[in-house]
Structures are given as structure tokens and as C-alpha cells.
Amino acid sequence: MKITKMQGLGNDYIYVNCFEETVKDPVTLAQKISDRHFGVGSDGLVLIMPCEEADFRMRMFNADGSEAEMCGNASRCVAKYIHDRGLSNKEEISLMTGAGIKILKLNVKDGVTESVRVDMGEPELEGLKIPVNVNANPVIGAPVEALGREYRMTCVSMGNPHAVIFVDDADSFDVHGVGASIEVNPLFPRKTNVELVTVKDRTHLRMRVWERGSGETLACGTGACATLVATVLNGLCERKAVLELNGGPLTVEWDAETNHVFQEGPAAFVFDTEYEE
Ligand SMILES: N[C@@H](CCC[C@H](N)C(=O)O)C(=O)O
């Protein structure tokens, strides 16, 4: 099977062009291929597929094989893949995801994709729809327990669930212990992604992420969007800010007029290869 590794801010996935390849069991393939010792090594698997309702369809699977509704970094990489492989010459592409249709806008200079801007749609703030078992809208400062301590979380769905926790120093925080514990907290019927965030100033946020199904990654696009929304809801930042992720900066904006969240950042090829299942 022909496969391509790509990364967006170090959030790396294996991409399969399903116009040419057939993936019978994406759950097992995601688990095997993502393994950094026995497989290729990635945060998961992304399938680029035909679609009737939009230009293309994306399905994404975390490293543990669980399917996620949406992936912000992968959506930028899919845009670059489609453009660079000539699957479409549109500079604005509609992409069907498990969280509905997203619009990808390529910023191409001299034939090179410099960045991709994604309209991530409206955030979901109603607790039971995120879903988190907290009957509030929005869910701000809700208590959650991890490793014998109580934390306060703001919950946001960008199609997938996120619990955002403000901490004094995200860099020294126990993301692995606390993240892994909150991911599977029974408050979250579909588990959750966890963002640990330090507000640097009103336009700069430091964020580390524990991703549902993949563990700590270098970046999470939906997580960055959820974090910006959560930080605005807490009155701690402007509606546009730079999120400093382990893998680099991502600009996120929550537009007051449309209520849509936009993220803009890089997408890069790593390599093409062939994989024997
Ligand atoms: N890294 C992604 C999110 C991938 C899915 C997530 N782990 C989930 O299960 O919801 C991003 O860039 O958004």
C-alpha cells in the first residue's frame, strides 16, 4: 500500500489516498502503523476519500485505533496533499469530516503551500452535547479530579471533546499523569482530549495537550481552537491569539460575527513509502 507521512506542527499522521488504495481494517492499521518501534511511527492514520456532499472526505484514527470526529492539523495536511498531488486545483476545498464539512483555504505562493486556513465551524459549549456529564452551558470551572487533586476545567467541543485546564506552568506540569487520568474520567462518555494552558498575555497562550487515543502530541489543532474559546470564555484573552504548542505556533481566531473558529498554520510532507499489511 502506498502511504505518505505528513506533519502539522509535529502532529504526524500516515495518510492514505483512498482514491487509489483500499483500507479494509483502518482500526488495526492505525494501531500497527502508528507504533513508533514496530510500525512506521505516527500519532495516527488519516484516510483521504471521495465524497458526494463535499470535495473530499477525511476519516482519522488515533494511534490506539479509535476514530475521531475531527483533526485540525490533519485537515491542513489533507489540503496540502490534495493540492500538491493534483487531486484538485481549487484553492478553497470543502472537506467532509465526522464533525461536518470544513472549509480549507490554501495560501499558495509560487506553487508552494505556505499555510492553510481552516474554518473549523462553531464551537459547541453545551455540556451534554460536548459531551461531558455537566448540565451547564457553557461549562466553565467545573471540578474534575485527577491523581488525588481537584482541577477546574472549561469544556468545549470542536466536533471532538476537549477539557481545558489553566495551570501556572504548562512546561513543568504532569501532562502524562493528569492528562491520562482525565481522558478516561467517567464524566466524559466518549473520553476527552485534555489541554493544559498557561496564559502568557492576552494574545499568547502556552498549551500542551494530552490527546484522547494518542497521548501527549506536539500539537492539536482542535485543541488549540478549544483552548482559545475556553480562554475567551474565562475573560483571559482576545478573540485572536497565538497558541504556542510543543511543535510551534498556531494562530487561532474566534470570529464574533459568525461564531466560527479559524485556525491557520503549516502543513508539511515527510516522506512517501510503501507499507505491507
Ligand atoms: N491532533 C488532532 C486531534 C486528533 C483527534 C483527537 N485525538 C480526538 O480523539 O479527538 C488535531 O490536530 O485536532
The ligand as an SDF file (V2000), in Angstrom:
LIG
                    3D

 13 12  0  0  0  0  0  0  0  0999 V2000
   -4.4420   16.0830   16.7090 N   0  0  0  0  0  0  0  0  0  0  0  0
   -5.7380   16.3840   16.3240 C   0  0  0  0  0  0  0  0  0  0  0  0
   -6.8860   15.7680   17.0320 C   0  0  0  0  0  0  0  0  0  0  0  0
   -6.9190   14.2630   16.8100 C   0  0  0  0  0  0  0  0  0  0  0  0
   -8.1200   13.5850   17.4080 C   0  0  0  0  0  0  0  0  0  0  0  0
   -8.1510   13.5890   18.9060 C   0  0  0  0  0  0  0  0  0  0  0  0
   -7.0860   12.8450   19.4950 N   0  0  0  0  0  0  0  0  0  0  0  0
   -9.5100   13.0240   19.3560 C   0  0  0  0  0  0  0  0  0  0  0  0
   -9.6110   11.8090   19.6360 O   0  0  0  0  0  0  0  0  0  0  0  0
  -10.4650   13.7830   19.4130 O   0  0  0  0  0  0  0  0  0  0  0  0
   -5.9540   17.8400   15.9620 C   0  0  0  0  0  0  0  0  0  0  0  0
   -5.0000   18.4300   15.4220 O   0  0  0  0  0  0  0  0  0  0  0  0
   -7.0380   18.3800   16.1160 O   0  0  0  0  0  0  0  0  0  0  0  0
  1  2  1  0
  2  3  1  0
  2 11  1  0
  3  4  1  0
  4  5  1  0
  5  6  1  0
  6  7  1  0
  6  8  1  0
  8  9  2  0
  8 10  1  0
 11 12  2  0
 11 13  1  0
M  END
$$$$
